[in-house]
Each structure stands twice: as structure tokens, then as C-alpha cells.
């Protein structure tokens, strides 16, 4: 009997974990961290309901922390098998997981100091894992190139094809044989968009009978990619005229590089003033170096820039910041500037320090360039709440908040529908399972898929086990 158990990213967006079981094998698809309310996410992340000792393998779709970030804990809890990922994902995992461990430790220390000072409504937190656990997980990772079929467990073979979401992201195609019962399953991970800068477009698998697909933007459409640059330019010009700063909370992987790529283009076209631009994230600096190592993931335009020795990630006035003191100095500057800092959902990292110093000044702008999960500071900013809590302290929000959905690396509703129809055209698709989405988005996408004649569409609940 072939089953899927939905442990994370089921009727929610983060914590991706899906357990494939047969009579002979157990393979975990993704092993991500939950993000949201601090106490709730801490408990969910610490208590993984998977016995790592029973797993044959883990397969990672990509390196984002909500898909890979719980891997060190799984390994610490007894999993000692292989972790399959594309070579780029494997290379990205090292700095990303080490950074996740460092942030957990730094946040725990910062919360402890606030408690010592008498800040109310705070509880101490402990890191979910440390650097030794990360080292163990990295030692178990195996690089698997795109389009190379690999047996990962008895009766289970995996092939990666390009998902077009972030560097190294993969659609995971699984060919399962359980005592004569066969099934081809495709798991999108996070599905990318067409015609975005830097990366290639998503590929379409053939012969798929069951599609396990993300649904993050299942209830909405993105604006035209062609308008992406003009919207960002308008925000920068408007903020510059006020004498303010533009703070861009950004995922260190892919989104930061895409924003830098677009700023470079806008500067060369003289569509924005020549403001200093700070990429204030040691992790982003490391990841950008890894980008340069993997031109096999680029589209033709990005590769052409590299061949011409014109880096897509460098221009006059751009400064990558790693040093802590240099990071603090950014907030002391009075002049207008652009600050790109992680984390993308404003739940940790240096962006919190920049928001603390800019959020109450009406001259400034916070530009949101990615999806913000429920119960995160990023979501509260998107909702334009008059007050937001930063480091445990409520602060008035006077800064303008702008949402630039055009930068999203997720397929929107049309992209998801088009992809599902393309998969159906290339094989006997009989079932669609929706994950990695909030309930409303999944309800809307379910109706749209059913209206297009897909016979079996569902969004499994957390902990549900589905027989395939």
C-alpha cells in the first residue's frame, strides 16, 4: 500500500514535510521549519512527529528553511540515511542551516537579555539545534543533478527537474513500485514563475498520475512582470523625495539576488536616484557567492552577463555588509538609502534591527517582496497594523508599507492551473493534492481545478494519511 502522510505545510504555508510510505520503504519529502507565532512554532519545530530511524531517505526540493530547516533536528533524533538534493541545494544548505542555528542562538540570548531588563510578556526560548547538528546533516547530503534517475529506497526512484523557484530548486518526480503496484508522483516543492530574471522556467514532468502541488497563491494573481521594475522605482523615488529609507525584508536565497539584479537594471537606466544600497546579511553574501558557482541554473540572459564579466549582483553604490558594527552604522546614517536584509518574513535576523529604527518614521518605506505567513511580523506589516511588536516591544508604525507581489518567486493561480493542465496533457493525471497554502487559497484553487475537469482534488489536513 502506497500512502502519503502530511506532517507539515498541510493547510498552512510553512514546515514542509510529507512522508511517503510503501510496504518496503519510507521516504520523507522535505524537512522544513514552521514559522509564525514564536511559542507555537517553537513547539512544532522541536517535536517532529517522525521517527528518523525508520526512514530510508530524505529528499529536499530546495534550500529554503521552511523546506530544509528541520533537517539537523531530524538527524540529531536518529536519522542517519542519505539526504538527496540538487548540487546547488546541497551547496546552499551549508550556510543556510548554519545561519538558522546561529539565529536561533542569537534570538535566545536577545530574549534572555530583554527578560533580565524586565520586559513584560516574554518567555525564554532555547535553540532547536546547534552547529554540531548542522554538521551531521550536511555530512549526509548527496548531490543529485537534474534529470538523473536515482534509486533512493527499495522500490522508490527519484528524478529532479527544474522548478524555476530558487537556485537549485526541483520538482521531485518519484517512480514507486510496491510489490507490483506502480505509481508516478510529482511533488512541486515551491513552483516558480515564467520569465523571471536569473533562473530558467519550470519544467513539466510526464507520465504523472498524482500531483502534489503547492498552493501559496491559489487565490490570487500577480501583476505583470513587466511592471515589476516600475513599481519598485516609484517606491524608491517617492521615499527619496521624503528623505527616507527603503527597508526591504528579503529572503537571503533568491529574493535578495533578484532585487539586486533589478536595482542594477534600474540604476543603469537612470530610473532611480543613485542612493547607497546595503545588502545587510552575512548569509546573503555567502549565498550570492554560491550563485556564481552554479551558472547551470541560470537562464540565457544571466549567463550572458556572466560571460561578459558583468556580474548581475554588483554595481556602483552597492555594498554587501557582514560586519556587525557596519550593520549598526547603517541605522545611524541620516541620508536616504536602500536596505535589503533578512529574514524575509521579519521573524529574525538583522532586518528586525533596521525595522526597529525606521518603522516609526513616516519618511521611510517598508517594501514587502515575498509571501508573509500568518502570525509573522511580515504579515502584520502587510495588514498595515498601527502598532507592531519588534523584539517584544510595541512600536507605532508610521512608515509606509508597500507590497510588491511582482517579486514573488511562487506561481500565482494562473501559473498553478497552467502547470496542472500541462502535467495532465503529458500523462494520466488522476489526482491533485494541495499543500503549502492557507485554507482560503486552497479552497479557491480547488474550485478552479474542479471547474477545469480535474476529477480528484483535495487539501489534506495536518496529520492526515492518504492512500495513493
Residue pairs with C-beta under 8 A, 6 or more apart in sequence:
1 22
1 23
1 178
1 181
1 467
2 20
2 21
2 22
2 176
2 178
2 181
2 183
2 467
2 468
3 20
3 21
3 22
3 465
3 466
3 467
3 468
4 18
4 19
4 20
4 21
4 212
4 433
4 460
4 465
4 466
4 468
5 18
5 19
5 21
5 463
5 464
5 465
5 466
6 18
6 435
6 460
6 461
6 462
6 463
6 464
6 465
6 466
7 15
7 17
7 18
7 19
7 48
7 49
7 50
7 462
7 463
8 14
8 15
8 16
8 17
8 18
8 30
8 32
8 34
8 44
8 462
9 15
9 16
9 17
9 18
9 30
9 32
9 66
9 435
9 436
10 435
10 459
10 460
10 461
10 462
10 463
10 464
11 437
11 438
11 439
11 442
11 459
11 460
11 461
11 462
12 34
12 373
12 374
12 437
12 438
12 462
13 66
13 216
13 371
13 373
13 374
13 436
13 437
13 438
14 32
14 33
14 34
14 35
14 36
14 41
14 66
14 373
15 32
15 33
15 34
15 35
15 44
15 45
15 66
15 70
16 29
16 30
16 31
16 32
16 61
16 66
16 67
16 189
16 435
16 436
17 28
17 29
17 30
17 31
17 32
17 48
17 50
17 70
18 28
18 29
18 30
18 187
18 212
18 435
19 26
19 27
19 28
19 29
19 50
20 26
20 27
20 28
20 29
20 156
20 174
20 176
20 185
22 154
22 155
22 156
22 176
22 178
23 178
23 179
24 153
24 154
24 155
24 178
24 179
25 56
25 153
25 154
25 155
25 156
25 178
26 54
26 55
26 56
26 153
27 55
27 56
27 57
27 58
27 59
27 152
27 153
27 156
27 174
28 50
28 55
28 57
28 58
28 59
28 74
29 58
29 59
29 61
29 172
29 187
29 212
30 58
30 59
30 60
30 61
30 67
30 68
30 189
31 48
31 58
31 60
31 67
31 68
31 69
31 70
31 71
31 74
32 64
32 65
32 66
32 67
32 68
32 69
32 70
33 41
33 45
33 65
33 66
33 69
33 70
33 100
33 128
34 40
34 41
34 44
34 45
34 66
35 41
35 65
35 66
35 345
35 347
35 373
35 376
36 373
36 374
36 375
36 376
37 375
38 125
39 123
40 375
42 125
42 128
45 70
45 73
45 128
46 73
46 128
48 70
48 73
48 74
48 77
49 463
50 74
51 77
51 78
52 74
52 75
52 77
52 78
52 79
52 80
53 78
53 79
55 79
55 81
56 81
56 152
56 153
56 154
56 156
57 81
57 82
57 83
57 84
57 152
57 153
57 156
58 71
58 74
58 79
58 81
58 82
58 83
58 84
59 83
59 84
59 85
59 152
59 158
59 172
59 174
60 67
60 68
60 71
60 83
60 84
60 85
60 89
60 93
61 67
61 163
61 169
61 170
61 171
61 172
61 187
61 188
61 189
61 190
62 68
62 85
62 86
62 89
62 163
62 165
62 166
62 168
62 169
62 170
62 189
62 190
63 85
63 88
63 89
63 92
63 93
63 96
63 166
63 167
63 168
63 169
63 253
64 166
64 190
64 251
64 253
65 96
65 97
65 100
67 189
67 190
68 85
68 89
68 93
68 96
68 97
69 96
69 97
69 100
70 128
71 83
71 93
71 97
71 137
72 97
72 101
72 129
72 133
72 134
72 136
72 137
73 128
73 129
73 133
74 137
75 133
75 136
75 137
75 140
76 129
76 133
76 136
79 140
80 140
81 140
82 140
82 141
82 142
82 152
83 137
83 140
83 141
83 142
84 141
84 142
84 144
84 150
84 152
84 158
85 93
85 141
85 142
85 143
85 144
85 168
85 170
86 143
86 144
86 145
86 146
86 160
86 168
86 169
86 170
87 143
87 144
87 145
87 168
87 294
88 167
88 168
88 290
88 293
88 294
88 296
88 297
89 167
89 168
89 169
89 170
90 141
90 142
90 143
90 168
91 168
91 290
91 293
91 294
92 167
92 168
92 253
92 287
92 290
93 137
93 138
93 141
94 134
94 138
95 283
95 286
95 287
95 290
96 252
96 253
96 283
96 287
97 134
97 137
97 138
98 131
98 134
99 252
99 282
99 283
100 134
101 127
101 129
101 130
101 131
101 133
101 134
102 131
103 343
103 348
103 349
104 127
104 128
104 129
105 127
105 130
107 125
107 348
108 124
108 125
108 126
108 127
110 391
111 122
111 123
111 124
111 125
111 392
112 124
114 122
114 391
114 392
115 122
115 123
115 124
119 392
119 393
121 392
122 392
144 150
144 158
144 160
145 160
146 160
146 161
146 162
146 170
147 159
147 160
147 161
148 159
148 160
149 157
149 158
149 159
149 175
150 157
150 158
150 159
151 157
152 158
155 176
155 177
155 178
155 179
156 174
156 175
156 176
156 177
157 174
157 175
158 172
158 173
158 174
158 175
159 173
159 175
160 170
160 171
160 172
160 173
161 170
161 171
161 173
161 203
161 205
162 169
162 170
162 171
162 199
162 200
162 201
162 202
162 203
162 297
163 169
163 170
163 171
163 188
163 189
163 190
163 191
163 192
163 202
163 203
164 191
164 192
164 193
164 194
164 196
164 199
164 200
164 201
164 202
164 203
165 189
165 190
165 191
165 192
165 199
165 202
165 254
165 409
165 410
166 190
166 192
166 199
166 253
166 254
166 409
167 199
167 253
167 254
167 287
167 290
167 291
167 294
167 297
168 294
168 297
169 189
169 190
169 192
170 189
171 186
171 187
171 188
171 189
171 191
171 202
171 203
171 205
172 186
172 187
172 189
173 184
173 185
173 186
173 205
173 208
174 183
174 184
174 185
174 186
174 187
175 182
175 183
175 184
176 182
176 183
176 184
176 185
183 209
183 210
183 468
184 205
184 207
184 208
184 209
184 210
184 427
185 208
185 209
185 210
185 211
185 212
185 468
186 205
186 208
186 210
186 211
186 212
186 423
187 212
187 213
188 211
188 212
188 213
188 214
188 419
189 214
190 214
190 216
190 409
190 410
190 436
191 202
191 213
191 214
191 410
191 411
191 415
191 416
191 419
192 199
192 201
192 202
192 409
192 410
192 411
193 201
193 202
193 222
193 225
193 408
193 409
193 410
193 411
193 412
193 415
194 201
194 202
194 415
195 201
195 225
196 225
196 258
196 409
197 258
197 261
197 262
197 299
197 301
197 302
197 312
198 254
198 257
198 258
198 261
198 291
198 298
198 299
198 302
198 312
199 254
199 297
199 298
199 299
199 302
200 297
200 298
200 299
201 299
202 411
202 419
204 419
204 422
204 423
204 426
205 423
205 426
205 427
206 426
206 427
207 426
207 427
207 428
208 423
208 426
208 427
208 429
209 427
209 428
209 429
209 430
209 431
210 429
210 430
210 431
210 432
210 433
210 468
211 420
211 423
211 429
211 431
211 432
211 433
212 433
212 435
213 416
213 419
213 420
213 432
213 433
213 434
213 435
214 410
214 411
214 416
214 434
214 435
214 436
214 437
215 416
215 434
215 435
215 436
215 437
215 441
215 442
215 445
215 459
216 371
216 410
216 436
216 437
216 441
217 371
217 408
217 410
217 411
217 412
217 413
217 415
217 416
217 441
218 413
218 416
218 434
218 437
218 441
218 442
218 444
218 445
218 448
219 413
219 440
219 441
219 443
219 444
219 445
220 405
220 412
220 413
220 441
221 412
221 413
221 414
222 405
222 406
222 408
222 412
223 231
223 405
223 406
224 406
225 406
227 406
228 262
228 404
228 406
228 407
229 262
229 265
229 266
229 271
230 271
231 404
231 406
232 259
232 262
232 263
232 266
232 367
232 404
232 407
233 266
233 271
233 272
235 246
235 365
235 367
235 402
235 404
236 246
236 266
236 272
236 273
236 275
236 338
237 272
237 273
238 365
239 245
239 246
239 336
239 363
239 364
239 365
239 400
240 272
240 273
240 275
240 336
242 362
242 363
243 336
243 363
244 336
244 358
244 361
244 362
244 363
244 364
244 365
244 399
245 336
245 337
245 338
245 339
245 358
245 363
245 364
245 365
246 336
246 337
246 338
246 339
246 364
246 365
246 367
247 339
247 341
247 351
247 354
247 355
247 358
247 364
247 365
247 366
247 367
247 399
248 259
248 338
248 339
248 340
248 341
248 366
248 367
248 369
249 341
249 342
249 343
249 344
249 345
249 346
249 351
249 355
249 366
249 368
249 369
249 370
249 378
250 256
250 259
250 281
250 284
250 340
250 341
250 342
250 344
250 351
250 369
250 370
251 342
251 343
251 344
251 370
252 281
252 283
252 284
252 287
252 342
252 343
252 344
253 287
254 409
255 344
255 369
255 370
255 407
255 409
256 279
256 281
256 284
256 287
256 288
256 340
256 342
257 284
257 287
257 288
257 291
257 312
257 313
258 407
258 409
259 340
259 369
259 407
260 277
260 279
260 288
260 312
260 313
260 318
260 340
261 302
261 312
261 313
262 407
263 272
263 277
263 315
263 318
263 338
264 312
264 313
264 314
264 315
264 318
266 272
267 274
267 315
267 316
267 317
268 315
273 336
274 316
274 317
275 317
275 336
275 337
275 338
276 317
276 319
276 335
276 337
276 338
277 317
277 318
277 319
277 337
277 338
277 340
278 319
278 321
278 330
278 337
278 338
278 339
278 340
278 341
279 285
279 288
279 318
279 319
279 320
279 321
279 340
279 341
280 321
280 327
280 330
280 339
280 340
280 341
280 350
280 351
280 354
281 321
281 340
281 341
281 342
281 349
281 350
282 322
283 342
284 320
284 340
284 342
285 320
285 321
285 322
288 313
288 320
291 313
292 306
292 311
292 313
295 302
295 303
295 306
298 306
302 312
305 311
305 312
306 312
321 327
321 330
327 350
327 353
328 353
330 337
330 339
330 354
331 353
331 354
331 357
331 358
339 354
341 349
341 350
341 351
341 354
342 348
342 349
342 350
342 351
343 349
343 351
344 369
344 370
344 378
345 370
345 372
345 373
345 376
345 377
345 378
345 379
346 352
346 355
346 372
346 376
346 377
346 378
346 381
347 376
347 377
347 378
352 377
352 390
352 391
355 366
355 377
355 390
356 390
356 391
356 395
358 364
358 366
358 399
359 366
359 388
359 390
359 395
359 396
359 397
359 398
359 399
360 395
360 396
360 397
360 398
360 399
361 398
361 399
362 398
362 399
362 400
363 399
364 399
364 400
365 399
365 400
365 401
365 402
366 381
366 399
366 400
366 401
366 402
367 402
367 404
368 378
368 381
368 382
368 401
368 402
368 403
368 404
369 404
369 407
369 408
370 378
370 407
370 408
370 409
371 408
371 410
372 378
372 379
372 381
372 382
373 379
374 438
377 388
377 389
377 390
380 388
381 388
381 397
381 401
382 401
382 403
384 397
384 401
385 397
386 396
386 397
387 394
387 395
387 396
387 397
388 394
388 395
388 397
389 395
411 419
413 444
413 445
413 448
416 445
417 445
417 448
417 449
417 452
420 429
420 432
420 449
420 452
420 454
421 452
423 429
424 454
429 454
430 455
430 456
431 455
431 456
431 457
431 468
432 449
432 454
432 456
432 457
432 458
433 458
433 459
433 460
433 466
434 442
434 445
434 446
434 457
434 458
434 459
434 460
435 459
435 460
437 445
437 459
439 459
442 459
443 459
446 457
446 458
446 459
449 457
450 457
458 466
460 466
